[in-house]
Amino acid sequence: MLQVDNLNVYYGNIHAIKDISFDIKQGEIVTLIGANGAGKSTILKTLSGLLRSKTGSIKFMDQDIHHMVPNAIVKNGLAHVPEGRHVFAQMTVEENLEMGAYTRKSSEIAPSLEHIYDLFPRLKERRRQTAGTLSGGEQQMLAMGRAMMSKPTLLMLDEPSMGLAPILIEQIFDIIKELHKQGTTILLVEQNAQMALSIADRGYVLETGRIVLSAPARDLLEDDAVRKAYLGG
């Protein structure tokens, strides 16, 4: 589904991503783990067109998206839930969700809204409430629901558990598993490596802009070096 080859991304003179290559197969959950500053969020921003790589290629569903603008990438089926949620604070929950469907036909919006409200009953309760007044967990649900309104085949999630209480983290991960069960392929960046690897098929470990290890998620969970560095073991 996604083939990434030889990405090199810079912030000014800072070489943030160094010769990154990886792939995602349809139907997988793949996670990127690593310390803060390892380059995980930069990779997602590059895939969604918010940043540009100096080299390499990005192929999604056999189509080169390396030089596409972000809205075209979304229209092709790749959606990005950014770190920090970034909901439209002055707009209602439902208006936020409708914004997520801006690439789709108007006739498709109402059925998609009902699907999102089935996934996130809390959002249905808050549909007329302004997004800025929601709790952190509700805003994360809204950001995920807004991305799903574009009907993506690949959903990229950047730190969905950040700043949430443990019970809300469990709820968010249950929703991720349900989205995957319904057929969405997922690329997950998550500081809680234990949780991420527990639901993923495969994982890539990043250090200072490079992939240093890739393996099935179960193997990474049992790897002593990975456990010591990222899993508190």
C-alpha positions as CSV (number, residue, x, y, z in Angstrom):
1,M,0.0,0.0,0.0
2,L,2.8,2.5,1.0
3,Q,6.4,2.3,-0.2
4,V,8.8,4.9,1.2
5,D,12.3,5.0,-0.3
6,N,15.4,7.1,0.7
7,L,13.8,10.1,2.4
8,N,16.0,12.9,3.6
9,V,14.3,15.8,5.2
10,Y,15.8,19.0,6.6
11,Y,14.7,21.8,8.9
12,G,17.1,24.5,7.6
13,N,20.5,23.0,8.2
14,I,19.3,20.3,10.5
15,H,19.2,16.9,8.8
16,A,16.1,15.5,10.6
17,I,15.4,12.4,8.5
18,K,18.3,10.4,7.1
19,D,17.8,7.8,4.3
20,I,14.5,6.5,5.6
21,S,12.9,3.6,3.8
22,F,10.0,1.4,4.9
23,D,6.7,-0.1,3.7
24,I,3.2,-0.7,4.9
25,K,1.0,-3.5,3.5
26,Q,-2.7,-3.2,3.2
27,G,-4.5,-4.2,6.4
28,E,-1.6,-3.7,8.7
29,I,-1.0,-1.6,11.8
30,V,2.5,-0.4,11.7
31,T,4.1,1.7,14.4
32,L,7.1,4.0,14.6
33,I,8.7,4.2,18.0
34,G,11.6,6.2,19.3
35,A,12.6,9.0,21.7
36,N,11.4,12.6,21.4
37,G,13.2,14.2,18.4
38,A,13.9,10.9,16.7
39,G,11.9,12.1,13.6
40,K,8.6,10.2,13.9
41,S,6.4,13.2,13.4
42,T,8.6,14.6,10.7
43,I,8.0,11.3,8.7
44,L,4.2,11.7,9.0
45,K,4.3,15.3,7.9
46,T,6.4,14.3,4.9
47,L,4.0,11.6,3.9
48,S,1.1,13.9,4.1
49,G,2.8,16.6,2.0
50,L,3.4,19.2,4.8
51,L,7.1,18.8,4.4
52,R,9.3,17.8,1.4
53,S,12.1,15.3,1.2
54,K,15.2,16.3,-0.7
55,T,15.5,12.8,-2.1
56,G,13.6,9.6,-2.7
57,S,10.1,8.6,-3.4
58,I,6.7,8.0,-1.7
59,K,4.3,5.6,-3.5
60,F,0.8,5.2,-2.1
61,M,-1.4,2.6,-3.8
62,D,1.2,2.5,-6.7
63,Q,0.9,6.2,-7.3
64,D,3.7,8.7,-6.7
65,I,2.5,11.2,-4.1
66,H,6.0,12.7,-3.3
67,H,5.2,16.0,-4.9
68,M,1.4,16.1,-4.4
69,V,-0.2,18.9,-2.4
70,P,-1.7,17.8,0.9
71,N,-5.4,18.1,-0.2
72,A,-4.7,15.8,-3.2
73,I,-3.0,13.3,-0.9
74,V,-6.1,13.3,1.4
75,K,-8.3,12.8,-1.7
76,N,-6.2,9.8,-2.7
77,G,-7.0,8.1,0.7
78,L,-4.2,9.0,3.1
79,A,-5.3,11.0,6.2
80,H,-3.2,12.4,9.0
81,V,-4.2,13.1,12.6
82,P,-1.5,15.5,13.8
83,E,0.1,15.6,17.2
84,G,-1.8,18.0,19.4
85,R,-5.1,17.4,17.7
86,H,-5.5,20.9,16.1
87,V,-9.3,21.0,16.1
88,F,-11.0,24.2,15.0
89,A,-11.7,25.5,18.4
90,Q,-14.5,28.0,17.5
91,M,-16.4,25.6,15.3
92,T,-18.9,23.0,16.6
93,V,-18.1,19.3,16.7
94,E,-20.2,18.7,13.7
95,E,-18.7,21.5,11.7
96,N,-15.2,20.1,12.5
97,L,-16.3,16.7,11.2
98,E,-17.8,18.3,8.0
99,M,-14.5,20.0,7.4
100,G,-12.9,16.5,7.3
101,A,-15.1,15.6,4.3
102,Y,-14.2,18.6,2.2
103,T,-12.8,16.4,-0.6
104,R,-16.0,14.3,-0.9
105,K,-19.4,14.8,-2.5
106,S,-22.0,16.5,-0.3
107,S,-24.3,13.6,-0.7
108,E,-21.8,11.4,1.1
109,I,-21.4,13.6,4.2
110,A,-24.6,12.6,6.2
111,P,-23.9,8.8,6.0
112,S,-20.3,9.4,7.0
113,L,-21.4,11.5,10.0
114,E,-23.6,8.7,11.2
115,H,-20.8,6.3,10.9
116,I,-18.5,8.6,12.9
117,Y,-21.2,9.0,15.6
118,D,-21.5,5.3,15.8
119,L,-17.7,5.0,16.4
120,F,-17.6,8.0,18.8
121,P,-21.0,8.2,20.7
122,R,-19.5,11.0,22.8
123,L,-19.2,13.2,19.8
124,K,-22.8,12.7,18.9
125,E,-23.7,14.0,22.4
126,R,-21.5,17.0,21.9
127,R,-22.3,17.6,18.2
128,R,-23.5,21.2,18.8
129,Q,-20.8,22.1,21.3
130,T,-17.8,24.2,20.2
131,A,-14.7,22.1,19.9
132,G,-12.6,24.3,22.1
133,T,-14.7,23.5,25.1
134,L,-14.2,19.7,24.8
135,S,-11.9,17.7,27.1
136,G,-8.6,16.5,25.8
137,G,-9.9,13.0,25.2
138,E,-13.0,14.3,23.3
139,Q,-10.8,16.5,21.2
140,Q,-8.6,13.5,20.3
141,M,-11.8,11.6,19.3
142,L,-12.8,14.6,17.2
143,A,-9.5,14.8,15.4
144,M,-9.7,11.1,14.6
145,G,-13.3,11.4,13.5
146,R,-12.5,14.4,11.3
147,A,-9.8,12.5,9.6
148,M,-12.1,9.4,9.1
149,M,-14.6,11.7,7.4
150,S,-12.3,11.8,4.4
151,K,-12.8,8.0,4.2
152,P,-9.1,7.1,4.2
153,T,-7.6,3.7,3.3
154,L,-4.5,4.6,5.3
155,L,-4.8,6.6,8.6
156,M,-1.7,8.1,10.2
157,L,-2.0,8.9,13.9
158,D,0.5,11.0,15.7
159,E,0.7,10.6,19.5
160,P,-3.1,9.9,20.0
161,S,-2.6,9.2,23.7
162,M,-0.6,12.3,24.5
163,G,-1.8,14.0,27.7
164,L,-4.7,11.7,28.3
165,A,-5.7,9.8,31.5
166,P,-5.1,6.0,31.4
167,I,-8.8,5.2,31.1
168,L,-9.0,7.5,28.0
169,I,-5.9,6.0,26.5
170,E,-7.6,2.6,26.7
171,Q,-10.7,4.0,25.0
172,I,-8.6,5.6,22.2
173,F,-6.7,2.3,21.6
174,D,-10.0,0.4,21.5
175,I,-11.2,2.8,18.8
176,I,-8.0,2.3,16.8
177,K,-8.5,-1.4,17.0
178,E,-12.1,-1.0,15.8
179,L,-11.0,1.2,12.9
180,H,-8.5,-1.4,11.9
181,K,-11.1,-4.2,12.2
182,Q,-13.3,-2.2,9.8
183,G,-10.6,-2.2,7.2
184,T,-8.5,0.9,7.7
185,T,-4.7,0.4,7.5
186,I,-2.9,2.4,10.2
187,L,0.5,4.0,10.7
188,L,0.8,4.8,14.4
189,V,3.3,7.1,16.1
190,E,3.0,6.7,19.8
191,Q,5.2,7.6,22.8
192,N,3.5,4.8,24.7
193,A,5.5,2.1,22.9
194,Q,4.1,-0.7,25.0
195,M,0.6,0.1,23.9
196,A,1.5,0.7,20.3
197,L,3.4,-2.6,19.9
198,S,0.6,-4.5,21.7
199,I,-1.8,-3.7,18.8
200,A,0.7,-3.4,15.9
201,D,1.7,-6.0,13.3
202,R,5.2,-4.6,12.8
203,G,7.3,-1.8,14.2
204,Y,10.2,0.4,13.2
205,V,12.6,1.9,15.8
206,L,14.0,5.3,15.0
207,E,17.1,7.0,16.5
208,T,18.2,10.5,15.5
209,G,16.5,10.4,12.2
210,R,17.4,6.8,11.1
211,I,15.6,3.5,11.3
212,V,17.8,1.3,13.4
213,L,15.6,-1.7,13.8
214,S,12.5,-3.2,12.2
215,A,10.7,-6.4,13.2
216,P,7.3,-7.9,14.0
217,A,5.8,-6.1,16.9
218,R,5.8,-9.2,19.1
219,D,9.6,-9.5,18.6
220,L,10.2,-5.9,19.5
221,L,8.2,-6.4,22.7
222,E,10.5,-9.2,23.6
223,D,13.7,-7.6,22.6
224,D,15.8,-6.7,25.7
225,A,17.4,-3.6,24.2
226,V,14.0,-2.3,23.0
227,R,12.4,-3.0,26.4
228,K,15.2,-1.2,28.2
229,A,15.2,1.8,26.0
230,Y,11.4,2.3,25.3
231,L,9.3,0.0,27.4
232,G,10.6,0.6,30.9
233,G,11.9,-2.9,31.2
